[in-house]
């Protein structure tokens, strides 16, 4: 029945960002809750919320006063019933629908993904991944390797597409540690070496590829700077892998500074690899007061999206122009002194 949620945050000087208001849509109606809001009785609550509570809870909770409190990222209600007994919203019930479940199932890869290691701690792998995803990557690969999972073949295919390795395998060191070994030369099993003995690119992009291979349809995958340490050609190839994941139904949020990665996505749109309606671009900047502002650009069927931010693509053009001008001036001086 719930179909929308809006959160409003506020930042006070020298204080962290705080959640101020939450607006929930129930069918065709919506209601808002504000931090610290109080309601003396059920009839004081917004109508959609009043109707919802009346249908969900016993009368003992309805004959109460209510206070809006924060519960992690969201706002909820606390109940004070007759006799002074205090209750938070009953477990298993939520004023924000499936949003907590969706967030808990999200895969997150930060920009800092650590250095390559000789061995990795074995982590318990379940349906969700608490914290940064890279700490689970080695254990996931180990499970795929032991079970000869098709997901391992997908991962190997990704590595080959990026021209980083022809395959990957694991080796149990003991009950708590596993080693990752990559094959540098196709068809030669003797070429498997520790991931710590190859370039940084492999260790940085590997969790990204594992996340894309393990994510389910509808799952959110949030990746910061997937292009880290990748050769320009590999950045273009990674764009195609990302587009393929989106077409499989994975919801990808990518934070990037790579114009090549963006160009690769545009090319995939123009070639029909991915539908333009499945891509949106959000440019982040700051206004004169230092407040973050966001501009969203829809993408056309040919991959174009209008003007680039002033400080993005123009910098490359300015740098090239400055270099060519410097070369021309240097040659002019040489001719003058010849």
C-alpha positions as CSV (number, residue, x, y, z in Angstrom):
1,X,0.0,0.0,0.0
2,X,2.9,2.4,0.7
3,X,4.3,3.9,-2.4
4,X,6.6,6.7,-1.4
5,X,8.9,8.1,1.3
6,X,10.6,11.5,1.5
7,X,13.2,12.4,4.2
8,X,14.1,16.0,5.0
9,X,17.5,16.7,6.7
10,X,18.8,19.9,8.2
11,X,22.4,20.9,9.0
12,X,22.9,23.5,11.8
13,X,26.2,25.4,12.1
14,X,29.0,23.3,13.6
15,X,26.6,20.3,14.0
16,X,26.1,17.1,12.1
17,X,23.2,16.6,9.6
18,X,20.0,15.7,11.4
19,X,16.8,14.1,10.2
20,X,14.0,16.7,10.6
21,X,10.9,15.4,8.8
22,X,9.6,12.2,7.1
23,X,6.8,12.1,4.7
24,X,5.2,8.8,3.9
25,X,2.7,8.1,1.2
26,X,-0.1,5.6,1.9
27,X,-2.0,4.9,-1.3
28,X,-3.3,8.3,-2.6
29,X,-2.7,10.0,0.8
30,X,0.4,11.1,2.7
31,X,1.4,12.2,6.1
32,X,4.4,13.8,7.7
33,X,6.2,13.3,11.0
34,X,8.6,15.8,12.5
35,X,11.3,15.0,15.1
36,X,9.9,15.6,18.6
37,X,6.3,15.8,17.5
38,X,3.7,14.9,20.1
39,X,0.1,13.8,19.8
40,X,-2.1,13.5,22.9
41,X,-4.5,11.0,21.5
42,X,-5.3,8.9,18.4
43,X,-7.6,11.6,17.0
44,X,-4.8,14.1,16.9
45,X,-2.7,11.9,14.4
46,X,-2.8,12.6,10.7
47,X,-5.8,10.8,9.2
48,X,-3.9,8.2,7.0
49,X,-1.7,7.3,10.0
50,X,-4.8,7.1,12.3
51,X,-6.6,4.8,10.0
52,X,-3.4,2.6,9.6
53,X,-2.9,2.3,13.4
54,X,-6.6,1.5,14.0
55,X,-6.4,-1.4,11.6
56,X,-3.1,-2.8,12.9
57,X,-3.0,-2.6,16.7
58,X,-5.1,-3.5,19.7
59,X,-7.1,-0.9,21.6
60,X,-4.5,-0.7,24.4
61,X,-2.1,1.0,22.0
62,X,-4.8,3.2,20.5
63,X,-5.7,4.7,23.9
64,X,-2.4,6.4,24.2
65,X,-0.3,9.5,23.6
66,X,2.3,9.5,20.9
67,X,5.8,10.9,20.4
68,X,7.9,11.0,17.2
69,X,11.3,9.5,17.7
70,X,14.2,8.7,15.4
71,X,15.0,5.0,14.7
72,X,18.3,4.9,12.7
73,X,17.6,6.5,9.3
74,X,13.8,6.9,9.9
75,X,11.2,8.4,12.2
76,X,8.7,6.3,14.0
77,X,6.2,6.5,16.9
78,X,6.6,5.8,20.6
79,X,3.5,5.0,22.6
80,X,2.7,6.0,26.2
81,X,-0.4,4.1,27.4
82,X,-2.4,4.6,30.5
83,X,-0.4,3.8,33.6
84,X,2.7,5.5,32.1
85,X,4.0,2.4,30.2
86,X,6.2,3.3,27.3
87,X,6.5,1.3,24.1
88,X,8.2,1.8,20.8
89,X,6.6,0.7,17.6
90,X,6.0,-3.0,17.8
91,X,8.7,-5.2,16.3
92,X,8.0,-6.3,12.7
93,X,5.8,-3.3,12.0
94,X,7.1,-0.2,10.2
95,X,5.8,3.2,9.2
96,X,8.1,3.2,6.2
97,X,7.2,-0.1,4.5
98,X,10.0,-2.1,3.0
99,X,12.6,0.7,3.0
100,X,14.6,-0.7,6.0
101,X,14.8,-4.1,4.4
102,X,15.9,-2.6,1.0
103,X,18.6,-0.7,2.7
104,X,19.8,-3.7,4.7
105,X,20.1,-5.7,1.6
106,X,22.2,-3.1,-0.2
107,X,25.7,-3.9,-1.3
108,X,28.1,-1.0,-0.6
109,X,31.7,-0.7,-1.9
110,X,33.6,2.5,-0.7
111,X,36.3,4.2,-2.7
112,X,39.0,2.9,-0.3
113,X,38.9,-0.9,-0.7
114,X,42.2,-1.7,1.1
115,X,45.5,-3.1,-0.2
116,X,45.9,-6.6,-1.7
117,X,46.7,-9.2,1.0
118,X,48.5,-12.5,1.0
119,X,45.6,-14.0,2.8
120,X,42.0,-12.9,3.6
121,X,39.9,-13.7,6.7
122,X,37.1,-16.1,6.0
123,X,33.8,-14.3,6.5
124,X,30.3,-15.7,7.1
125,X,28.3,-15.2,3.8
126,X,24.6,-14.8,4.1
127,X,21.7,-13.1,2.3
128,X,22.9,-9.6,3.4
129,X,26.2,-7.9,3.8
130,X,26.7,-5.7,6.8
131,X,29.4,-3.0,6.3
132,X,31.7,-2.6,3.3
133,X,31.3,-5.5,0.8
134,X,35.0,-6.0,0.1
135,X,35.5,-7.9,3.3
136,X,33.2,-10.6,2.0
137,X,34.6,-10.9,-1.6
138,X,37.3,-13.5,-0.9
139,X,34.9,-15.8,1.0
140,X,32.3,-15.5,-1.7
141,X,34.9,-16.4,-4.4
142,X,36.1,-19.3,-2.2
143,X,32.5,-20.6,-2.0
144,X,32.1,-20.3,-5.8
145,X,35.4,-22.1,-6.3
146,X,34.6,-25.0,-4.0
147,X,31.2,-25.5,-5.6
148,X,32.3,-24.9,-9.2
149,X,29.6,-22.3,-9.3
150,X,28.6,-20.6,-12.6
151,X,29.2,-17.3,-10.8
152,X,32.9,-18.1,-10.8
153,X,32.8,-18.5,-14.6
154,X,31.0,-15.1,-14.8
155,X,33.7,-13.5,-12.6
156,X,36.5,-15.0,-14.8
157,X,34.7,-13.7,-17.9
158,X,34.7,-10.2,-16.3
159,X,38.4,-10.4,-15.6
160,X,39.2,-11.5,-19.1
161,X,37.0,-8.6,-20.5
162,X,39.1,-6.1,-18.6
163,X,42.4,-7.8,-19.7
164,X,43.5,-8.1,-16.1
165,X,43.6,-11.9,-15.6
166,X,42.4,-15.1,-17.4
167,X,41.1,-16.6,-14.2
168,X,41.0,-16.7,-10.4
169,X,41.2,-19.5,-7.8
170,X,41.3,-19.8,-4.0
171,X,43.5,-21.8,-1.7
172,X,42.6,-22.5,1.9
173,X,45.5,-21.6,4.2
174,X,43.7,-22.8,7.3
175,X,40.2,-22.7,8.8
176,X,40.2,-18.9,9.1
177,X,42.3,-17.7,6.1
178,X,42.0,-18.0,2.3
179,X,44.4,-17.0,-0.4
180,X,43.4,-15.5,-3.7
181,X,45.4,-16.5,-6.8
182,X,45.0,-15.1,-10.3
183,X,46.2,-16.5,-13.6
184,X,48.2,-14.0,-15.6
185,X,48.5,-16.1,-18.8
186,X,45.6,-17.9,-20.5
187,X,45.8,-21.6,-20.7
188,X,48.8,-21.9,-18.3
189,X,47.8,-23.2,-14.8
190,X,51.4,-22.6,-13.6
191,X,50.8,-18.9,-14.0
192,X,48.6,-18.5,-10.9
193,X,50.1,-16.1,-8.5
194,X,49.0,-14.4,-5.3
195,X,46.8,-11.4,-5.8
196,X,49.4,-9.5,-3.7
197,X,51.9,-10.0,-6.5
198,X,49.9,-8.3,-9.3
199,X,49.0,-4.7,-9.9
200,X,46.6,-2.8,-7.6
201,X,44.0,-2.8,-10.4
202,X,43.0,-6.4,-9.8
203,X,42.5,-6.1,-6.0
204,X,40.6,-2.9,-6.4
205,X,38.2,-3.9,-9.1
206,X,37.7,-7.5,-7.9
207,X,35.2,-6.7,-5.2
208,X,33.3,-4.6,-7.7
209,X,33.1,-7.6,-10.1
210,X,32.1,-9.9,-7.3
211,X,29.3,-7.5,-6.3
212,X,28.0,-7.4,-9.8
213,X,28.1,-11.2,-10.2
214,X,26.4,-11.9,-6.8
215,X,23.7,-9.2,-6.8
216,X,20.1,-10.3,-7.4
217,X,17.5,-8.6,-9.5
218,X,16.1,-5.6,-7.8
219,X,19.0,-5.4,-5.3
220,X,20.8,-2.0,-4.8
221,X,24.6,-2.0,-5.4
222,X,26.3,1.3,-4.5
223,X,29.9,1.6,-5.8
224,X,32.2,4.5,-5.2
225,X,34.8,5.1,-7.9
226,X,34.8,1.7,-9.5
227,X,37.5,2.9,-11.9
228,X,40.2,3.1,-9.3
229,X,43.7,2.0,-10.6
230,X,42.2,0.8,-13.9
231,X,43.9,1.4,-17.3
232,X,41.8,3.7,-19.5
233,X,40.9,0.8,-21.8
234,X,39.7,-1.2,-18.8
235,X,37.5,1.7,-17.7
236,X,35.7,1.6,-21.0
237,X,35.3,-2.2,-20.7
238,X,34.0,-1.9,-17.2
239,X,31.3,0.5,-18.4
240,X,29.9,-2.3,-20.6
241,X,30.0,-4.8,-17.7
242,X,28.1,-2.2,-15.5
243,X,25.5,-1.7,-18.2
244,X,25.0,-5.5,-18.5
245,X,24.3,-5.7,-14.8
246,X,21.7,-3.0,-15.1
247,X,20.0,-4.8,-17.9
248,X,19.8,-7.9,-15.6
249,X,17.7,-5.8,-13.2
250,X,20.4,-4.7,-10.7
251,X,19.9,-1.2,-9.3
252,X,23.3,0.4,-9.6
253,X,24.4,3.7,-8.0
254,X,27.8,4.7,-9.3
255,X,29.9,7.6,-7.9
256,X,32.7,8.4,-10.3
257,X,35.1,11.0,-11.6
258,X,35.9,9.1,-14.7
259,X,34.9,10.7,-18.0
260,X,35.9,7.5,-19.8
261,X,33.6,5.4,-17.7
262,X,30.8,7.8,-18.5
263,X,31.7,7.8,-22.2
264,X,31.6,4.0,-22.1
265,X,28.1,4.1,-20.7
266,X,27.0,6.6,-23.3
267,X,28.4,4.3,-26.0
268,X,26.6,1.3,-24.7
269,X,23.3,3.4,-24.8
270,X,24.0,4.4,-28.4
271,X,24.8,0.8,-29.4
272,X,21.6,-0.5,-27.7
273,X,23.4,-2.5,-25.0
274,X,21.4,-0.6,-22.4
275,X,18.1,1.3,-22.6
276,X,18.5,5.1,-22.1
277,X,15.5,5.1,-19.7
278,X,17.6,3.0,-17.3
279,X,20.3,5.6,-16.9
280,X,20.2,9.0,-15.1
281,X,23.1,11.3,-14.3
282,X,23.3,13.4,-11.2
283,X,25.9,16.2,-11.0
284,X,26.9,17.4,-7.5
285,X,28.2,20.9,-6.8
286,X,28.1,23.7,-4.3
287,X,26.4,27.0,-4.5
288,X,27.9,30.3,-3.3
289,X,26.8,29.6,0.3
290,X,28.6,26.2,0.2
291,X,25.3,24.2,0.1
292,X,25.3,21.0,-1.9
293,X,23.2,21.2,-5.0
294,X,22.2,18.4,-7.4
295,X,21.4,18.6,-11.1
296,X,19.8,15.6,-12.8
297,X,20.2,15.0,-16.5
298,X,18.0,12.5,-18.5
299,X,19.9,10.6,-21.2
300,X,18.7,10.5,-24.8
301,X,18.6,7.3,-26.9
302,X,21.9,8.3,-28.6
303,X,23.6,8.6,-25.2
304,X,23.7,12.4,-25.1
305,X,22.6,14.3,-22.0
306,X,23.1,18.0,-22.7
307,X,25.7,20.2,-21.1
308,X,28.5,18.8,-18.9
309,X,29.2,20.5,-15.6
310,X,31.6,23.4,-16.1
311,X,34.3,21.8,-14.1
312,X,34.2,18.3,-15.5
313,X,34.8,17.8,-19.3
314,X,36.0,21.3,-19.9
315,X,39.1,20.7,-17.7
316,X,40.4,18.1,-20.1
317,X,39.9,20.3,-23.0
318,X,41.6,23.2,-21.3
319,X,44.5,21.0,-20.3
320,X,44.9,19.8,-23.9
321,X,44.7,23.3,-25.2
322,X,47.3,24.6,-22.7
323,X,49.6,21.7,-23.7
324,X,49.3,22.3,-27.5
325,X,49.8,26.0,-27.0
326,X,53.0,25.3,-25.0
327,X,54.3,23.0,-27.7
328,X,53.5,25.6,-30.4
329,X,55.3,28.4,-28.4
330,X,58.3,26.1,-27.8
331,X,58.6,25.3,-31.5
332,X,58.3,29.0,-32.4
333,X,61.2,29.9,-30.1
334,X,63.3,27.1,-31.7
335,X,62.6,28.5,-35.2
336,X,63.4,32.0,-34.0
337,X,66.8,31.0,-32.7
338,X,67.6,28.6,-35.6
